[in-house]
Amino acid sequence: MDSTSASDIVIIHGNSHPDLANLVAERMGVKSGGCSVFHKTNRETMVEIGDSVRGKDIYIIQTGTKDANNNIMELLIMAYACKTSSARSIVGVIPYLPYSKQCKMRKRGCIVSKLLAKMMCTSGLTHIITMDLHQKEIQGFFDIPVDNLRASPFLLQYIQESIPDYRNSVIVARNPNSAKKATSYAERLRLGIGVIHGEHKEAESDQVDGRYSPPPNSSYDVADTVEMCLPATPSRARTISVSVGVPEHPQKVKPPLNLVGDVNGRIAIMVDDLIDDVQSFVAAADVLKENGACKIYVLATHGLLSSDAPRLIEESAIDEVVVTNTIPHEVQKLQCHKIKTIDISILIAEAIRRIHNKESMSYLFRNVTLED
């Protein structure tokens, strides 16, 4: 990659993933800016930028980790510090966007991704570079441009080069929600697809939350009264009203985990965007093993691997877990020899170079479809 002129570009980073920031800066041939981020004794975040940023393009590399709240505050304070120091543009490079799974309204909660997007825009960020958002529609929460890069070419290359006899593989969706991503991988590799359907634990939507307050029972309600008062016209004769108040929504009953597709004597490759709580992956691997899969791989872009994920993976039927380095997981790799890492710093460096040189980003999105 051609070196980028260091005259008006500054790369700074917080404490979330300094190794990735240094890799990106090294690939671009620039020095990582002098920015110190630390916490005072009262846990307040302090940011000190040592170099001048006036009139320069600032790229803040800060990903989401298990310490998501501190990661976010560091990013916001760094962006606002650059804004008040007269930086020309401030680009947030966030390989894994925290709170991206909270992008839908759930019960009495809120859409946290929307709140986070507003905070980032207000802090002074003028552009966002991220990778494999949990839902692509999150881009619409931002009032600034968002480039959602894809790590799938790296994972596809790994399958072709590092999995022996990958032609004897089946791409498996861990649940029906992942079927589109699995289909995309299967079509590119000319492989078959399998889908695991069912539920291995009680769904969140099925848990009691004190919302059961049905309308009062009566022989007839207001709608019925209005119905009886209206004249019987031909059009109304075809109108059917419910017999007792507001009908109750039927409870969803999910069957036990079962596999749709054939993996007997074949290699099963599960693909997803994030591996955090691995219990669902372990349960899916057990189903695949029961159906005769000879080897089981799990590929994902982001490897958060929270809690006791390394131990569960080590004791499971999964043979290998492959993730990219969007999130640091060196400690987890020491605890589990099945975890492997793919470096995607070259993709981030190329995106920064193109944005800085005002080049088209379309090359990085060639052949990308809605399912990717």
Disulfide bonds with the S-S distance in Angstrom:
none
